[in-house]
Amino acid sequence: METIRLNNMQFHSHIGVLPEERVVGQDIQIDVEMKTNFKQLVTSDDVKDTLNYGLVFDEVAEVVANSRDELIETLGAKIIATIKRHHGEQLDRLIVRIRKLGLPIDGILANVEIELEG
């Protein structure tokens, strides 16, 4: 089994429960972990024989850009659905982690993170 990870993809989003989160927006980080069985990886050097992570990045970026959800859990579910729609036949396991940075919480907190598996 091969693992491909896209780590700390950074986006500015307009998701959140509070009005200021939806208007001003905030920075988020997203990790995508994809496990797949690629027998060709040891014999081929062609991108068509693997899961093209450049396409996955573009798909995640598009979902974030179009999202106005309140919950990062909903955003995560949309990201999973999009990746599975385009690459599902190549995936054995898919994990998405989303971190909200700079939270409007009165206290010291680096971020909040959710993890979804699909």
N, C-alpha and C positions, 0 to 999 in steps of 0.2 A: 504494500500500500504506500502510495506517495502522498505527502502533505504539501500543499501550497498555501502560504499565508500572505495576506496583504495586511501589514501592520501599521497602525496609527495614521490611517488616511484621515486627512483633516478637511473639514467643511464648515462653512457658516450656514446655520439653519435658522428657520423661523418656527420651530416646534416648541411646544410648552403649554402648560396650563395657565400661567400668568400672562396678562395682557402685554407686559413689557417684553416677555420672551418672544411673543409672536410678532411684535412690531420691530423691536430693535434687533432681535435675534441673538444667537450665541454660537460659540464655537463648539463643535463636537468632534470626537475622534471615533473612528470605526475600524475594527479588525474583522477580517473575514478569513476563516480557516476552512479549507476544502480538502477532504481526503478522497483519493481516487486510486483506481488500479490502472496504471498505464504501463502496459507491457512494452510499448514502443519506445519508452524513454531511454532504454539502454541501447537501442539500435538506431534511433532516428534523432536527427537534429533539426526537425521541422516543426514549427509552431502548430501546425494542424494536427500533430500527433500528441498534443498535450492540451491542457486547459489554458486558454489564453487569458492570463490575468490582467492584461491591458484592457480587454473587453469587460472583464468583471469590474475593474475600477470605474470605467465609463458608465456602466449600468448602475452602480452604487451612487455615483455622482448625480445621475439623472433622477433617481428616486429621491435623494435628499433635496435636490433643487426644486422638485415639484411637491414636496411634502409640506403640509400645514397641519399635521397631526398634533394632538396635545401630548401624547405619550411616546417616549422613545421605544417602548415595547411595540407599539403599532408600526413605527418606522422600521424596526428590526424585522417584523413579520413581512412587511412589504419588500424589504431587501431580499429576504430568503425566497419569497415567491418569485421575484424577478430573476434571481440567479438560477433557481431550479427550472424556471420556464425556459431559459436559454441554454443551460448546461446540465440539466438534471440527469441525462443519460450517462454523463461522465462522473457523477458524484456518488460516493458511498456515504459521505457524511458532510454536513455543512454546519458551521458554527459562526454566529455573528455576535460581536460584542460592540456596544455603543457606550461611549463615555460623554457625559455632559460636563463641560468645563465652566468655571465661573458661575456657579449656581447662585440664584437669589435666595440664599439661606443665611440667616444671621448666625454665623459660626465659622469655624475654621474647617474647611473641607476641600480637598484637592479636586475631587470629581465624584460623580456617581456613575456606576456602570451596570448595564444589564447584559445578560448573555442568553441567547436563544439558539436552540438547535433545531434544524429542520432537515 
